[in-house]
Amino acid sequence: CAVQGFFFTFGIYAMYSYNAMLCIYYTCAIALKMKERNIRRLVEPTLHLFPLAVGIAASVAPLFYNLYNPHAWESWCTCVPLGCGGDDGILSEFCVPGELRVFQITQLLYSAMFGLFFFVVITALIMICARVVKVSRQYLVLVKDQENMPISVKDSMQQSIMERIRKNHEVT
């Protein structure tokens, strides 16, 4: 049961933190317009190491405190200490208070991690959306300016507009 709980907990927290790191990658590429070479050199090692560290940290602590226990009505493991997970809110005489306290601290830390991941994802998506809206507005201004120009100037302007658009979207 400890092995199953360890790998399940590791997988869940590594997955959510990898999703958050992927959002950070897209934020660097799109919103911050970082070049791919700089992302690979400066950001990517952290983006790979952080989820592994979070997954290991989240799954090792319950292992040391024997918090991976069989579930009462399923063939699954839970982090609740044995005898402490009564549905009626009354703790059984088999509940070890020290393990219950460690469990409560662990649950608080897990909730804080999920909150951090949620904040990172939402912030990254807001930054990406703001960048896309900004580039779209710039494009609309350029197109509107081009419509008011004479035909001879319009052809040469169209090439420069396309160059500016390509440059804006170079890293995407």
Phi, psi and omega in degrees: 000325180295321180294314180299314179295320179299308183290326177295312180296316177301313182297317181296309184287326175293321180296310181296321179288328174294322176298318178295320179292326176296321176296322177295320178301311180295327177295317178296318184286316188265303187287318182268353178055040176284146176286150183301323179298317179290324178296314181297323185278319189260322191257319189300321178302319177294322181296335178268323183284324183300311180298323178294318179295318179296315180299317180292316180297320182288332185262341181280320183303311178296334179293317180291329182262014179053046181267352176274108184230159178294146178279150187292321186235011177227162174271065185214168178255157176223161178270358180286131178300149181302133178081000183254357186253045180292138179291335183274000178084358179264128181281141180281165179290348180270353182289131178265114185302324179296319178293324178295319180295316178298319177300316180295320177295317179298317179297321178296317179294320177298317179296320178296320178296315178297322176297319178296315179299317179298316178299316180298314181297312182295316179298317180296316180293324176295317179296319179294315179298319178298320179294318180295318179296319180298314180295321179296319178295319177299318179297317180296322177296317179295318180294319180295319177296323182292326181296331182273000183265156174295159185300320182297321179282329184299319181295316179290327178292325183298321178295318181292326177295316179296324177296318179294321179294316178300320181293320178296327184257018183300318184273354181262000000 
